[in-house]
Amino acid sequence: MLWTLWRSISLEFWRLLLLTTAVLVATIAFAVTIKPLADGKLSADQALKFMVLAIPPMLAYATPFAAGFAATIAFHRMSSENEVTAVYASGISHKKFLIPSILSGLMLGGIIFGLNDQVIPRFLKEMDRMITQDFAKIFVGSLQNGESARIGSNEIHADVVQHVEPDRGSPVMDQYMLGGVAIVKADDNGVVSIDGTARRAWIQIRPVWSLNNEDRARIGNDDATAVLMKFIDLTIDREGSPITVDPFTLPAFPIPRVFKDDPKFMTGAEMIQLKSDPDQMNFVDTKRVDLAKGIASIEVYRDVRQRASRGESIELTSPAGQRVTILAGGFTAKNDSWSLHPDSVTGAIEIQVSNPGSGRIDRLRAQSATLQPERARTNDPLSNPAFNTPTLSFMLDLEGVMILGEDGTTTEQSATQYAGLRFDHDPLSELLQLPSYQLLEHAAPYIDESSPSYAEYLVKPVNRLRLQIDDLQREILSKQHERWAMSLAAFTMVLAGSVIALRLRNAQPLVVYLWSFFPALGTIIMIASGQEAVHERGTVGLPFIYLGVLALMVYTLISFRRLARF
């Protein structure tokens, strides 16, 4: 009889659980999909596929509440129809009667953990792949609706959008031709650096491996997909003067990975690996690159200082291939720039510029000169061809310039500037190969040296990288314990629903469920709050994750004692 009872309870519980979960998940999935479908960003078949892929991630949150509801309804029906009375009369205790709930709760807790730890991350990656593949359609859909679309930090608007089938055998995955194009580029503060129009533009979706070497090196992942945009007859307003660039190609922009840079979208094994390799996260890798640039700046600084002290020339190469040779009497570091000293013999700074195309050699003398690494503020793709390349580029500013002609004539200029200059030996390319932990060790000896410029180039990047890694480690810890807490919560919700239903046998089913629903809701809220506490404070916040589960267990135990007593 006991086995028959347990089987009957279990079958009814799981039947109600599956039915309730299906209704909840279908409703939520439809609600999530309806807006992008109505906005024209998803077609009907894409929306259906998106809904199917979105179901597993929603199961993790819908299933615990559905389980609590199923347990409540199943046990309340048995109580209201006096089946429980018959069970008690046969000598079966409360504890034995609740064994199906305990076993079902344990099984459900394991299922929830498996969903969060293994299944959901894989489905989210598939959703990410779908979004990546359909990026062009979503992008073009915005333009066709008269809205602006974003590529990186560039806002694009077009009057005409036309799909062009890629050539057979071409690596181009998809492409579009735009007409009547406007482009606006603004920084984080809203300051517009580019405001232009173009007669036409081409948008291509390409695998990263098919791009040029600079774009491939900058993106750093040949398996990714990128957007390449080329403008025809681009006219840009520069301080009131129009400048025409034809053609002009934006640096290839990798299609954003919606779920890439968050540990909660990773499996348990992937999060363990992430602890030892935090550079997988883009927000960490960005800080790593900044530190590599800082170390490279210092190493170049030391090399230039040694060359100048020995009376040797300093040689750099411009983006156009010009050889720029500097002969100075030394230099002094001042903030983030290096001030060159005049030669003791000539009383000036000698500069020689060799033009490879024409073979012409320009000779200049300057009263003062500064050499400084180019930062993000000078990374304008229209003025700096070295934009976003994995190299260290410099800017040379000359004042009081005298140009010495081959015929002995001289021409004076107040100032001259050379941008995008690079040393032949670029330490940055080697430093970029080092992971964050090794890069931090590499930077330590330089920080100990007493130079005011080192703080600018190293101390801040080091602190930013360390803070980012520490933040990531705390986030991984919070996500791992959140998954365990959600599993325990699912188990406890089943028990709570069963016990409350038996105790409130004379109440309405919905009332009974509310007595278990609100404590369960509080538990989920406490888990979410505890996860944030761990993310902010580390291990100190761990008790807060499990506080809600503990409270629900205590609530269930008190309800059971009252049930057993009365």
Protein Blocks (a to p, Z undefined) as FASTA:
>chain_A
ZZmmmmmmmmmmmmmmmmmmmmmmmmmmmmmmmmmmmnopacfklmmmmmmmmmmmmmmm
mmmmmmmmmmmmmmmmmmmnommmmmmmnopafklmmmmmmmmmmmmmmmmmmmmmmmmm
mmmmmmmmmmmmmmmmmmmmmmmnopacdehjaccddfbdcdddddehiabfbdcddehi
adddddfkopafbdcddfbdcdddddfklmcfklmmmnopakbccdddddehiacdeehi
acddddddddddddddfklmgcklpcfklmmmmmmmmmlpmklmmmmmmmmmmmmmmmmm
mmmmmmmmnopacddddfkopacddddebdcdehjbccddddfklopacdddddfknopa
cddddfbdcdddddfklmcfklmmkgoiacdcdddddehiacddfkopacddfbdcdehi
acfbacklmmmmpcfklmmmmmmmmmmpccfklmmmmmmmmmmmmmmmmmmmmmmmmmmm
mmmmmmmmmmmmmmmmmmmmmmmmmbcfklmmmmmmmmmmmmmmmmmmmmmmmmmnomml
mmmmmmmmmmmmmmmmmmmmmmmmZZ
